[in-house]
Amino acid sequence: MTSSARTDSIVDVFEQAASSYDRTEVSYFEPFGTALVSCAGIRPGDHVLDVGCGRGAVLLPAAEATGPTGHVTGIDLAPTMVTLTADDVARAGLTQVEVRLGDAQQPSFAPHSFDVVLAGMVVFLLSAPEQALRAYARLLRPTGRLAVSTPGAYDPAFVAATDALAAHLPAELPRPAPTVGPFNDEQTITATMTAAGLDIAAISEHRVESRFHDVNHWMRWMWSHGGRELLQHLPADRLDAATADAARALESARTPEGDLSLTTAGRITVAVPRLRGPASVAAR
Ligand SMILES: C[S@@+](CC[C@H](N)C(=O)[O-])C[C@H]1O[C@@H](n2cnc3c(N)ncnc32)[C@H](O)[C@@H]1O
């Protein structure tokens, strides 16, 4: 698959997911978004770019942090994400926020336009993440910061449940396999940022607990985000059996209260353009 076909396919997954994304009564993207904004150190009046803004998990707390004297631009390639988030922004009366179609791989803005660039749970989806990071560095003002969140370790019960679903994929489709990517651990993140001309200011780990009533709730949540990519390849006549197998795999996550609890780790990396050198990182 070419990189542009892969981008189209990823964006289509989120386009289909947009109406329910982060709206299935589950705590997941919102707490990671709030943590990302808090780590980014946004100040009132800042100009902020949020790439791959989705339904605003990062954008909305960023707008709160800049206040009405700042400006936040959110871009996403999924048209329904853009429309629904723009509606939410208008309803909330956030006049300092603009949401528009735009490519997180190569955002088209003038150099040095932003105090902060934010990328919540998106850079690992891009076809050329290092080039994207290099582009974000160019968009930053000399005192600017880039803050990026990426997934860490998934809950073992989540891994077992998605493996149980994947076992029902048609034989000709490749099974999702863990890949050694540019954001796998702190060492690879540091190497990726360094190659993109950025110096690390901080990497921190954040854990989010998500609670599900039952396997059907978990499946509804899976349809509402990137997990949809796996589900949409399951043959319709395998869905019930796949769900039953996922339910068995999720039993280890059962709480004394009877619901299912999954904990996901995410990493937040804050980096600055190398122009200023490591000494200025230490001084921040
Ligand atoms: C996992 S979601 C994260 C959304 C949001 N940042 C959050 O934290 O909830 C990834 C988002 O990135 C968008 N996306 C994926 N590839 C993109 C690209 N090349 N350019 C812009 N948006 C992209 C998807 O449409 C989706 O809204």
PDBQT file of the ligand as one rigid body, heavy atoms in Angstrom, charges set to zero:
ROOT
HETATM    1  C1  LIG A 301      -6.536   8.940  17.591  1.00  0.00    +0.000 C 
HETATM    2  S1  LIG A 301      -7.301  10.368  16.917  1.00  0.00    +0.000 S 
HETATM    3  C2  LIG A 301      -6.738  11.648  18.035  1.00  0.00    +0.000 C 
HETATM    4  C3  LIG A 301      -7.650  12.835  18.026  1.00  0.00    +0.000 C 
HETATM    5  C4  LIG A 301      -7.363  13.876  19.112  1.00  0.00    +0.000 C 
HETATM    6  N1  LIG A 301      -6.073  14.492  18.935  1.00  0.00    +0.000 N 
HETATM    7  C5  LIG A 301      -7.490  13.234  20.484  1.00  0.00    +0.000 C 
HETATM    8  O1  LIG A 301      -6.495  13.264  21.233  1.00  0.00    +0.000 OA
HETATM    9  O2  LIG A 301      -8.565  12.720  20.789  1.00  0.00    +0.000 OA
HETATM   10  C6  LIG A 301      -6.378  10.707  15.475  1.00  0.00    +0.000 C 
HETATM   11  C7  LIG A 301      -6.948  11.858  14.662  1.00  0.00    +0.000 C 
HETATM   12  O3  LIG A 301      -5.998  12.218  13.670  1.00  0.00    +0.000 OA
HETATM   13  C8  LIG A 301      -6.652  12.400  12.432  1.00  0.00    +0.000 C 
HETATM   14  N2  LIG A 301      -5.654  12.143  11.389  1.00  0.00    +0.000 N 
HETATM   15  C9  LIG A 301      -5.078  10.985  11.029  1.00  0.00    +0.000 A 
HETATM   16  N3  LIG A 301      -4.167  11.205  10.051  1.00  0.00    +0.000 NA
HETATM   17  C10 LIG A 301      -4.184  12.545   9.806  1.00  0.00    +0.000 A 
HETATM   18  C11 LIG A 301      -3.466  13.403   8.919  1.00  0.00    +0.000 A 
HETATM   19  N4  LIG A 301      -2.547  12.939   8.073  1.00  0.00    +0.000 N 
HETATM   20  N5  LIG A 301      -3.739  14.727   8.965  1.00  0.00    +0.000 NA
HETATM   21  C12 LIG A 301      -4.680  15.226   9.817  1.00  0.00    +0.000 A 
HETATM   22  N6  LIG A 301      -5.391  14.470  10.656  1.00  0.00    +0.000 NA
HETATM   23  C13 LIG A 301      -5.136  13.146  10.656  1.00  0.00    +0.000 A 
HETATM   24  C14 LIG A 301      -7.811  11.444  12.461  1.00  0.00    +0.000 C 
HETATM   25  O4  LIG A 301      -8.828  11.844  11.559  1.00  0.00    +0.000 OA
HETATM   26  C15 LIG A 301      -8.235  11.530  13.924  1.00  0.00    +0.000 C 
HETATM   27  O5  LIG A 301      -9.160  12.566  14.118  1.00  0.00    +0.000 OA
ENDROOT
TORSDOF 0
